[in-house]
Amino acid sequence: MRKVYIVHGYRANPDKHWFPWLAQQLAARGMECHILAMPNAETPNAQQWLDYLKQNVKMDDETIIIGHSLGAIAVLNFLAFNYARPRAAIFVSGFYQPVEGLAELTPFSNLYAIAPPCMPFPAYVISALDDSVVPHTYSDALAKHLQAVYIRLPRGGHFVDREGCTEFPSLLKLINELVNK
């Protein structure tokens, strides 16, 4: 059975943003979806998040893993540390370098060697030109670093519910394409 893991970001939880909608859509398609409740999301610790992912993600070649914002760099650390090979990794509003104005998240950038370019699985980066939390230039750099397929949308902000993002059809479409390859 195909599995999808969603790793939320800073100050988020499994009930926020587009996560419940995506899980519902995937379940309707017969896919298993796990929205992980990352520990201490208000004051995240990079090592705690890595340990949590190691304990809760069961990776195989049918797994798609999605990281949103801080969840993207947490996923990168997990993949690099475990040499994991999912079917695909999708990074939404992702970054791998310290983000200006979010110094409290810098330890995630320094935890482990970030997954190298030319990863042995497909990687996708999705960002929006109007993201005011993680400016698209950070996602640009991530896509380039990973040699990932880059989907830059004109609008979408940081893909959070407070900006009206409670559904994410373009992400669902990408997952459907990956599953049907």
C-alpha beads as a LAMMPS data file, in Angstrom:
LAMMPS data file: protein, C-alpha beads

181 atoms
180 bonds

1 atom types
1 bond types

-500.0 500.0 xlo xhi
-500.0 500.0 ylo yhi
-500.0 500.0 zlo zhi

Masses

1 110.0

Atoms # bond

1 1 1 0.000 0.000 0.000
2 1 1 1.262 3.447 -0.861
3 1 1 1.944 5.677 2.119
4 1 1 2.213 9.416 2.444
5 1 1 3.739 11.173 5.429
6 1 1 3.141 14.875 6.044
7 1 1 5.590 16.713 8.300
8 1 1 4.226 20.063 9.422
9 1 1 6.258 23.140 10.207
10 1 1 6.920 25.637 12.949
11 1 1 3.955 26.325 15.248
12 1 1 1.684 24.021 13.229
13 1 1 -0.071 20.742 13.997
14 1 1 -1.843 17.964 12.089
15 1 1 -5.201 19.782 12.166
16 1 1 -3.982 22.927 10.417
17 1 1 -3.678 24.190 6.874
18 1 1 -4.322 21.730 4.032
19 1 1 -3.146 18.636 5.924
20 1 1 -6.569 17.176 6.921
21 1 1 -7.976 17.851 3.449
22 1 1 -5.066 16.068 1.759
23 1 1 -5.307 13.102 4.129
24 1 1 -9.024 12.794 3.357
25 1 1 -8.410 12.986 -0.402
26 1 1 -5.681 10.340 -0.235
27 1 1 -7.789 8.019 1.925
28 1 1 -10.565 8.250 -0.667
29 1 1 -8.015 7.002 -3.206
30 1 1 -7.051 4.063 -0.989
31 1 1 -3.786 5.545 0.224
32 1 1 -2.487 5.532 3.768
33 1 1 -1.672 9.040 5.029
34 1 1 0.053 9.962 8.290
35 1 1 0.110 13.587 9.418
36 1 1 2.822 13.557 12.043
37 1 1 2.432 15.612 15.216
38 1 1 5.945 16.978 15.550
39 1 1 7.038 17.528 19.168
40 1 1 7.146 20.998 20.678
41 1 1 6.165 22.787 17.475
42 1 1 6.099 26.131 19.312
43 1 1 9.752 25.746 20.360
44 1 1 11.082 23.070 18.011
45 1 1 14.318 21.209 18.628
46 1 1 16.109 19.788 15.586
47 1 1 17.369 16.637 17.324
48 1 1 13.946 15.912 18.848
49 1 1 12.318 16.251 15.448
50 1 1 14.874 13.939 13.849
51 1 1 14.396 11.362 16.603
52 1 1 10.626 11.602 16.219
53 1 1 10.850 11.027 12.467
54 1 1 13.185 8.058 12.968
55 1 1 10.638 6.497 15.344
56 1 1 7.507 7.241 13.317
57 1 1 8.337 7.056 9.624
58 1 1 8.480 3.624 8.029
59 1 1 10.046 4.290 4.643
60 1 1 9.932 2.053 1.595
61 1 1 10.009 2.601 -2.156
62 1 1 6.245 3.262 -2.210
63 1 1 6.431 6.082 0.358
64 1 1 5.951 9.745 -0.478
65 1 1 7.125 12.145 2.193
66 1 1 6.023 15.779 2.296
67 1 1 7.594 18.505 4.399
68 1 1 5.967 21.905 4.818
69 1 1 8.204 24.854 5.746
70 1 1 10.295 23.748 8.751
71 1 1 9.000 20.259 8.059
72 1 1 10.920 20.351 4.767
73 1 1 14.297 20.775 6.410
74 1 1 13.347 18.221 9.065
75 1 1 12.591 15.760 6.240
76 1 1 15.916 16.600 4.579
77 1 1 17.757 15.852 7.804
78 1 1 15.836 12.591 8.204
79 1 1 16.566 11.474 4.637
80 1 1 20.252 12.398 4.918
81 1 1 20.708 10.723 8.295
82 1 1 18.915 7.505 7.326
83 1 1 19.972 7.292 3.674
84 1 1 16.258 6.733 3.087
85 1 1 14.900 6.248 -0.414
86 1 1 11.235 7.145 -0.728
87 1 1 9.251 7.042 -3.948
88 1 1 9.443 10.850 -3.828
89 1 1 10.014 13.762 -1.491
90 1 1 7.970 16.947 -1.785
91 1 1 9.052 20.165 -0.087
92 1 1 6.375 22.876 0.262
93 1 1 7.714 26.355 1.072
94 1 1 10.924 24.574 1.933
95 1 1 14.386 25.817 2.748
96 1 1 17.720 24.391 3.842
97 1 1 19.599 27.532 4.824
98 1 1 18.960 29.796 7.812
99 1 1 15.986 32.061 7.080
100 1 1 16.298 35.742 7.877
101 1 1 13.955 36.628 10.720
102 1 1 13.650 33.023 11.927
103 1 1 16.926 32.591 13.807
104 1 1 15.271 30.148 16.233
105 1 1 15.104 27.634 13.362
106 1 1 18.783 27.863 12.377
107 1 1 19.769 24.699 14.326
108 1 1 17.773 22.682 11.785
109 1 1 20.156 23.970 9.100
110 1 1 23.154 22.811 11.105
111 1 1 21.998 19.383 12.290
112 1 1 23.391 17.019 9.648
113 1 1 24.762 17.246 6.180
114 1 1 21.691 18.123 4.181
115 1 1 20.674 15.568 1.575
116 1 1 23.117 15.848 -1.311
117 1 1 22.271 16.855 -4.845
118 1 1 21.410 14.074 -7.256
119 1 1 19.364 12.190 -4.685
120 1 1 18.455 8.666 -5.813
121 1 1 14.735 9.506 -5.813
122 1 1 12.583 12.277 -7.291
123 1 1 12.373 15.524 -5.340
124 1 1 9.899 18.340 -5.849
125 1 1 9.850 21.847 -4.412
126 1 1 6.654 23.898 -4.392
127 1 1 6.642 27.567 -3.473
128 1 1 4.714 30.742 -4.168
129 1 1 6.073 34.090 -5.290
130 1 1 4.014 35.813 -2.598
131 1 1 5.291 33.748 0.373
132 1 1 6.078 36.281 3.109
133 1 1 7.218 33.706 5.701
134 1 1 9.811 31.790 3.669
135 1 1 10.482 33.972 0.625
136 1 1 10.570 31.983 -2.606
137 1 1 14.289 32.692 -2.994
138 1 1 14.922 30.144 -0.223
139 1 1 12.840 27.557 -2.058
140 1 1 14.637 28.515 -5.295
141 1 1 17.955 27.707 -3.591
142 1 1 16.596 24.425 -2.201
143 1 1 15.342 23.302 -5.613
144 1 1 18.679 24.138 -7.180
145 1 1 20.635 22.395 -4.409
146 1 1 18.552 19.224 -4.711
147 1 1 18.262 19.425 -8.493
148 1 1 14.551 19.046 -7.845
149 1 1 11.579 19.682 -10.058
150 1 1 10.544 23.191 -9.093
151 1 1 6.916 24.270 -9.079
152 1 1 6.777 28.020 -8.424
153 1 1 3.224 29.288 -8.204
154 1 1 2.323 32.960 -8.660
155 1 1 0.127 32.934 -5.536
156 1 1 -0.399 30.773 -2.490
157 1 1 1.556 32.582 0.186
158 1 1 3.004 30.176 2.725
159 1 1 0.225 27.653 2.057
160 1 1 -1.332 28.134 5.495
161 1 1 -4.938 28.305 6.658
162 1 1 -4.712 31.898 7.888
163 1 1 -4.094 32.808 4.219
164 1 1 -7.044 30.685 3.104
165 1 1 -5.115 27.554 2.145
166 1 1 -7.203 24.674 3.471
167 1 1 -7.065 22.686 0.237
168 1 1 -4.095 22.094 -2.057
169 1 1 -5.288 20.664 -5.404
170 1 1 -1.953 21.116 -7.198
171 1 1 -0.207 19.016 -4.529
172 1 1 -2.860 16.317 -4.812
173 1 1 -2.405 16.323 -8.588
174 1 1 1.362 15.867 -8.177
175 1 1 0.867 12.947 -5.772
176 1 1 -1.588 11.315 -8.179
177 1 1 0.960 11.630 -10.977
178 1 1 3.688 10.082 -8.807
179 1 1 1.474 7.192 -7.761
180 1 1 0.427 6.453 -11.316
181 1 1 3.950 6.400 -12.773

Bonds

1 1 1 2
2 1 2 3
3 1 3 4
4 1 4 5
5 1 5 6
6 1 6 7
7 1 7 8
8 1 8 9
9 1 9 10
10 1 10 11
11 1 11 12
12 1 12 13
13 1 13 14
14 1 14 15
15 1 15 16
16 1 16 17
17 1 17 18
18 1 18 19
19 1 19 20
20 1 20 21
21 1 21 22
22 1 22 23
23 1 23 24
24 1 24 25
25 1 25 26
26 1 26 27
27 1 27 28
28 1 28 29
29 1 29 30
30 1 30 31
31 1 31 32
32 1 32 33
33 1 33 34
34 1 34 35
35 1 35 36
36 1 36 37
37 1 37 38
38 1 38 39
39 1 39 40
40 1 40 41
41 1 41 42
42 1 42 43
43 1 43 44
44 1 44 45
45 1 45 46
46 1 46 47
47 1 47 48
48 1 48 49
49 1 49 50
50 1 50 51
51 1 51 52
52 1 52 53
53 1 53 54
54 1 54 55
55 1 55 56
56 1 56 57
57 1 57 58
58 1 58 59
59 1 59 60
60 1 60 61
61 1 61 62
62 1 62 63
63 1 63 64
64 1 64 65
65 1 65 66
66 1 66 67
67 1 67 68
68 1 68 69
69 1 69 70
70 1 70 71
71 1 71 72
72 1 72 73
73 1 73 74
74 1 74 75
75 1 75 76
76 1 76 77
77 1 77 78
78 1 78 79
79 1 79 80
80 1 80 81
81 1 81 82
82 1 82 83
83 1 83 84
84 1 84 85
85 1 85 86
86 1 86 87
87 1 87 88
88 1 88 89
89 1 89 90
90 1 90 91
91 1 91 92
92 1 92 93
93 1 93 94
94 1 94 95
95 1 95 96
96 1 96 97
97 1 97 98
98 1 98 99
99 1 99 100
100 1 100 101
101 1 101 102
102 1 102 103
103 1 103 104
104 1 104 105
105 1 105 106
106 1 106 107
107 1 107 108
108 1 108 109
109 1 109 110
110 1 110 111
111 1 111 112
112 1 112 113
113 1 113 114
114 1 114 115
115 1 115 116
116 1 116 117
117 1 117 118
118 1 118 119
119 1 119 120
120 1 120 121
121 1 121 122
122 1 122 123
123 1 123 124
124 1 124 125
125 1 125 126
126 1 126 127
127 1 127 128
128 1 128 129
129 1 129 130
130 1 130 131
131 1 131 132
132 1 132 133
133 1 133 134
134 1 134 135
135 1 135 136
136 1 136 137
137 1 137 138
138 1 138 139
139 1 139 140
140 1 140 141
141 1 141 142
142 1 142 143
143 1 143 144
144 1 144 145
145 1 145 146
146 1 146 147
147 1 147 148
148 1 148 149
149 1 149 150
150 1 150 151
151 1 151 152
152 1 152 153
153 1 153 154
154 1 154 155
155 1 155 156
156 1 156 157
157 1 157 158
158 1 158 159
159 1 159 160
160 1 160 161
161 1 161 162
162 1 162 163
163 1 163 164
164 1 164 165
165 1 165 166
166 1 166 167
167 1 167 168
168 1 168 169
169 1 169 170
170 1 170 171
171 1 171 172
172 1 172 173
173 1 173 174
174 1 174 175
175 1 175 176
176 1 176 177
177 1 177 178
178 1 178 179
179 1 179 180
180 1 180 181
